[in-house]
């Protein structure tokens, strides 16, 4: 194994299940904090960690206090991930009468890479923004990396990408 491959593998292990900053709502999404009508990145990250796809309609059918509990609930180790999965399943079933969709969890998610993902570089370039350097990318938290990837998807309108890059110190 090359030194670069070894470093990438170590970075993925470190980032893969790292703490997500329990309950963090980014400034670029702060308008969501009032009643959590929309799903904050921290919750989306946790859902990806535990292998659940939750629609916006399912999220909004949860009582606000449940949405807030999901925002603040830990989901950063095997036991807390399993507990989070169970909470989501139970509360969604209670609120909607249906089970949320299970999705596979990535063993090697793109936000865990030590290299700046191409989709982020392309989206930033298209917007005339600076592409984060690999060194700066590596110091971002797993949640920040996840957010930048979600905001840079091709099907996304990228309206918050510049705000997120600014918030994370790139602009």
C-alpha positions as CSV (number, residue, x, y, z in Angstrom):
1,X,0.0,0.0,0.0
2,X,1.4,3.4,-1.0
3,X,1.8,6.2,1.5
4,X,-1.0,8.2,-0.1
5,X,-3.4,5.2,0.0
6,X,-2.4,4.6,3.6
7,X,-3.1,8.2,4.5
8,X,-6.4,8.1,2.7
9,X,-7.4,4.9,4.6
10,X,-6.5,6.5,7.9
11,X,-8.4,9.7,7.1
12,X,-11.5,7.7,6.2
13,X,-11.3,5.7,9.4
14,X,-11.0,8.9,11.4
15,X,-13.7,10.8,9.6
16,X,-16.0,7.9,9.0
17,X,-17.7,7.8,12.3
18,X,-16.5,11.1,13.9
19,X,-18.7,13.2,16.0
20,X,-21.0,15.4,14.1
21,X,-21.3,18.3,16.5
22,X,-24.5,17.2,18.1
23,X,-27.3,19.6,17.3
24,X,-25.3,22.0,15.1
25,X,-27.3,24.1,12.7
26,X,-25.1,26.1,10.3
27,X,-25.5,29.8,9.8
28,X,-26.4,29.2,6.2
29,X,-29.4,27.2,7.4
30,X,-30.2,29.2,10.5
31,X,-33.7,30.2,9.3
32,X,-34.5,26.5,9.9
33,X,-33.8,26.6,13.6
34,X,-37.1,28.3,14.6
35,X,-39.4,25.3,14.2
36,X,-37.2,22.9,12.2
37,X,-39.7,22.8,9.3
38,X,-36.8,21.8,7.1
39,X,-34.3,19.1,7.9
40,X,-30.9,20.5,9.1
41,X,-27.7,19.1,7.6
42,X,-26.8,17.6,11.0
43,X,-30.0,15.4,10.8
44,X,-29.4,14.5,7.2
45,X,-25.9,13.5,8.1
46,X,-27.2,11.3,11.0
47,X,-29.8,9.7,8.7
48,X,-27.1,8.8,6.2
49,X,-25.0,7.4,9.1
50,X,-27.8,5.1,10.3
51,X,-29.1,4.1,6.8
52,X,-32.5,5.8,6.7
53,X,-34.0,7.9,3.9
54,X,-36.6,10.3,5.4
55,X,-38.8,12.4,3.1
56,X,-39.5,16.0,3.9
57,X,-43.2,15.1,4.3
58,X,-42.2,12.4,6.9
59,X,-39.9,14.9,8.7
60,X,-42.6,17.5,8.8
61,X,-45.2,15.0,10.2
62,X,-43.0,14.4,13.2
63,X,-43.9,16.7,16.1
64,X,-41.5,19.6,16.5
65,X,-40.2,18.3,19.8
66,X,-39.3,14.9,18.1
67,X,-37.6,16.8,15.3
68,X,-35.6,18.7,17.9
69,X,-34.7,15.5,19.7
70,X,-33.4,14.0,16.5
71,X,-31.3,17.1,15.9
72,X,-29.7,16.8,19.4
73,X,-29.6,13.0,19.7
74,X,-26.1,11.5,19.4
75,X,-25.3,9.4,16.3
76,X,-21.5,9.0,16.2
77,X,-20.7,5.5,17.4
78,X,-22.1,2.1,16.6
79,X,-24.3,2.0,19.7
80,X,-25.7,5.5,19.2
81,X,-26.1,5.0,15.5
82,X,-28.2,1.9,16.2
83,X,-30.2,3.8,18.9
84,X,-30.8,6.7,16.5
85,X,-32.0,4.3,13.8
86,X,-34.5,2.8,16.2
87,X,-35.7,6.2,17.4
88,X,-36.3,7.4,13.8
89,X,-38.1,4.2,12.8
90,X,-40.3,4.3,15.9
91,X,-41.2,8.0,15.7
92,X,-41.9,8.0,12.0
93,X,-44.1,4.9,12.3
94,X,-45.9,6.6,15.2
95,X,-46.4,9.8,13.2
96,X,-47.1,8.5,9.7
97,X,-48.1,4.9,10.2
98,X,-45.4,3.7,7.8
99,X,-41.8,2.7,8.2
100,X,-39.1,5.0,6.8
101,X,-37.1,3.7,3.8
102,X,-33.9,1.9,4.7
103,X,-30.9,2.8,2.5
104,X,-27.4,1.3,2.4
105,X,-24.7,3.1,4.5
106,X,-21.5,3.9,2.7
107,X,-18.4,2.3,4.1
108,X,-16.3,4.8,2.1
109,X,-18.4,7.9,1.8
110,X,-17.1,10.7,-0.5
111,X,-16.9,13.2,2.3
112,X,-14.4,10.9,4.1
113,X,-11.9,11.3,1.3
114,X,-8.8,13.4,1.9
115,X,-9.1,14.7,-1.6
116,X,-11.5,17.5,-2.6
117,X,-14.4,15.8,-4.4
118,X,-14.7,16.6,-8.0
119,X,-18.4,17.6,-7.7
120,X,-17.5,20.2,-5.2
121,X,-14.7,21.6,-7.3
122,X,-17.0,21.7,-10.4
123,X,-19.8,23.4,-8.5
124,X,-17.5,26.0,-7.0
125,X,-15.8,26.7,-10.3
126,X,-19.2,27.1,-12.1
127,X,-20.2,29.7,-9.5
128,X,-16.9,31.5,-9.9
129,X,-15.8,30.6,-6.4
130,X,-12.5,29.3,-5.1
131,X,-12.1,25.5,-4.8
132,X,-11.0,24.5,-1.3
133,X,-7.4,23.3,-1.2
134,X,-6.9,19.6,-0.1
135,X,-5.2,20.9,3.0
136,X,-8.2,23.0,4.0
137,X,-10.6,20.2,3.0
138,X,-8.9,17.9,5.4
139,X,-9.4,20.1,8.4
140,X,-13.1,20.4,7.9
141,X,-15.3,18.4,10.2
142,X,-17.2,15.4,8.8
143,X,-20.4,17.4,9.0
144,X,-19.0,20.4,7.1
145,X,-17.7,18.1,4.4
146,X,-21.0,16.3,4.2
147,X,-22.8,19.7,3.9
148,X,-20.5,20.9,1.1
149,X,-21.1,17.7,-0.8
150,X,-24.9,17.9,-0.4
151,X,-24.9,21.6,-1.5
152,X,-22.7,20.8,-4.6
153,X,-24.8,18.0,-6.1
154,X,-25.7,18.5,-9.7
155,X,-29.4,18.4,-9.0
156,X,-29.1,21.0,-6.3
157,X,-29.5,24.7,-7.0
158,X,-26.3,25.6,-5.1
159,X,-27.9,28.7,-3.6
160,X,-26.3,28.0,-0.2
161,X,-23.0,26.7,-1.4
162,X,-21.4,30.1,-1.4
163,X,-22.8,30.9,2.0
164,X,-21.4,27.6,3.3
165,X,-18.0,28.1,1.8
166,X,-17.9,31.5,3.4
167,X,-19.0,30.1,6.8
168,X,-16.3,27.5,6.6
169,X,-13.6,30.1,5.9
170,X,-13.1,29.5,2.2
171,X,-14.3,33.0,1.0
